[in-house]
Amino acid sequence: MAKMTLDNLVEQLRAAHGDALEAVVLYGSAARQQGTPAGAMDVLVIVRTLADAALHAAGTATRAWMQAGNPAPLTLTAQEWRSSADVFAMEYADILSAHRVAFGALHTDGLVVSPHDLRLQLEREVMGKLIQLRREMQARHGDGAAQRALLEAAHGTMMAIFRAALRLTDGLAAPYLDSEQVVRDVAAKAGFDAAPFESLVRHRRGTAKIGDKDAAGVLRGCHDGLERLGAWLDGVGG
């Protein structure tokens, strides 16, 4: 069966939601790429109303989209989109800085991301990811393949955290296109070793793979970097 594309997703969401579908928007790393997006694609779906039948119908499209290697779409009602910038400050800052509208129109007038809200969510995300890594490091001790899989799964979240950390200090609108540069810039600000995260970026790009024997060291380095980032955030913005 052919891999589901963004156009396929839009088509199926239009069939599921009908006139209630307001927008389908690509954001995240795929939206920052030039040309046809490569890799996992983050999608925001805005609907005017969310009926049970429509939600059920959209489930088939969602499952196919996830089977193609993408995260489940972030689905919000139009009212939720207008009122949730304080709750999803990291996501909103990312969407507002770089996005592509695949269907409809994304209304951004009056939407503002507060640095205070961004910092609070960022601290929660850093601590949550740190605790998760710590648990999984213990569960996967001695298993290089499992440790590498853990790193691969954590890559997207860690990069979202790093971009949010830079926006907190450098301005909310900055897109931060290159992941390796993002890693180096955050590491310089927070005072941790960028090398493990750079290795992970190169691994995800396929330019330098992390072997089983190296996975434990990279994982430990990422853990220590997040630990240091959390401590640094405590002193940012009071």
HELIX and SHEET records of a PDB file:
HELIX    1   1 LEU A    6  HIS A   17  1                                  12    
HELIX    2   2 GLY A   18  ALA A   20  5                                   3    
HELIX    3   3 SER A   29  ARG A   32  1                                   4    
HELIX    4   4 ASP A   52  GLN A   67  1                                  16    
HELIX    5   5 ALA A   78  SER A   83  1                                   6    
HELIX    6   6 ALA A   89  SER A   97  1                                   9    
HELIX    7   7 PRO A  115  ALA A  139  1                                  25    
HELIX    8   8 GLY A  144  ASP A  170  1                                  27    
HELIX    9   9 SER A  179  ALA A  190  1                                  12    
HELIX   10  10 ALA A  195  ARG A  205  1                                  11    
HELIX   11  11 ASP A  212  LEU A  233  1                                  22    
SHEET    1   A 4 LEU A  74  THR A  77  0                                        
SHEET    2   A 4 ASP A  42  VAL A  47  1                                        
SHEET    3   A 4 LEU A  21  TYR A  27 -1                                        
SHEET    4   A 4 HIS A  99  GLY A 104 -1                                        
END                                                                             
